[in-house]
Amino acid sequence: MTGEVNMKAHSSFLLRAFLLSLSLIPALGLAQELSPINLPAPQTDGGKPLMQVLKDRHSTREFSSEKLSPQMLSELLWAAFGINRPDTGKRTAPSAMNWQEIEIYVALAEGLYVYDAKGNKLNPILAQDVRGAAGVQAFVKDAPLNLIYVADLSRTGNASAEDRNFYTAADVGFIAENVYLFCASEGLNVVVRGGVDRVTLTKLMKLRPDQKILLAQTVGHPKR
Ligand SMILES: Cc1cc2nc3c(=O)[nH]c(=O)nc-3n(C[C@H](O)[C@H](O)[C@H](O)COP(=O)(O)O)c2cc1C
């Protein structure tokens, strides 16, 4: 009798554990299906002269669907906000109080990742093509790369709301300009965009309340 009761309790425990594991699948998203992408080491000694790059910097809204190579992606992200002083962990763009609060989400056809500057890799977020939701203009969904700049407000200390808004907006501007300059140097097309449906994208990206989408930036090869 006791054995039978134990068996029942055991099966009911297994059933509950199974149902719980099923209920966790949506919460975990599909990121499990994506693996981290280890980027090749960026080549940091090339590029056009600065004055030439400044002459060439401009926005373009036409992109080939050709993917960027892992090498190009590595260099672009390093230029954007990589670590240029490994002894201190400081970056290619300045940030107020050295908050380093801007996270670069990387929307590729195969899924959404976040740039890990220290590990020089892309960490998976969602195995879903979110490019279509990364902007409100037609070219956004077909371009091979959309960067989505998110401020992690948990890194902004005790700053007032006004200072937070001001400094995070300034900080993202430096990063976006670095991307513009890299693209001018490499002959890539690029446009920074404030036109983003932040409410929809925030939900899709499963961001926390203290993560705020600031801008997006579309990058790709010119159309041939
Ligand atoms: C904060 C900011 C938001 C922008 N938002 C958009 C946008 O949503 N869509 C777009 O096509 N261009 C956008 N742009 C690009 C500007 O339209 C562009 O920089 C401007 O027309 C000047 O052109 P140039 O970059 O070639 O000098 C934005 C630029 C900035 C700085």
The ligand as a Gaussian input file, in Angstrom:
#p B3LYP/6-31G(d) Opt

LIG

0 1
 C       19.904000      60.774000     -34.075000
 C       19.695000      60.496000     -35.541000
 C       18.557000      59.815000     -35.956000
 C       18.403000      59.489000     -37.313000
 N       17.317000      58.745000     -37.674000
 C       17.190000      58.354000     -38.970000
 C       16.150000      57.462000     -39.350000
 O       15.338000      57.018000     -38.545000
 N       16.091000      57.075000     -40.635000
 C       16.974000      57.516000     -41.593000
 O       16.860000      57.124000     -42.746000
 N       17.984000      58.356000     -41.262000
 C       18.122000      58.765000     -39.966000
 N       19.181000      59.561000     -39.592000
 C       20.182000      59.943000     -40.597000
 C       20.037000      61.392000     -40.998000
 O       18.878000      61.568000     -41.787000
 C       21.286000      61.832000     -41.769000
 O       22.410000      61.742000     -40.930000
 C       21.151000      63.240000     -42.287000
 O       20.186000      63.297000     -43.324000
 C       22.462000      63.793000     -42.815000
 O       22.976000      62.953000     -43.830000
 P       24.475000      62.377000     -43.748000
 O       24.515000      61.426000     -42.591000
 O       24.699000      61.685000     -45.050000
 O       25.365000      63.531000     -43.511000
 C       19.345000      59.916000     -38.265000
 C       20.485000      60.631000     -37.841000
 C       20.664000      60.894000     -36.505000
 C       21.920000      61.620000     -36.068000

